[in-house]
Amino acid sequence: MGSEIGSAALVADALHARTDGSTPLAVLVSAGASALRRQPADPAAGLAITRAILLVPKDAAR
């Protein structure tokens, strides 16, 4: 909707909400994988979360 009405603030807020929703999911997947002794799960989830957080300002600026 933000793109349709030309609201950069609404677009940025939607991107932020998407990151807020996906971050806990990545943490849950990482915790489950760690419980199953999958060692690279925690660093991989951390990198995925970092990437998602860094993409929000890039996408919002675009």
ABEGO torsion letter per residue (X at the ends): XAAAAGBAAAAAAAAAAAAAAAAAAAAAAAAAAAAAGBAAAAAAAAAAAAAAAAAAAAAAAX
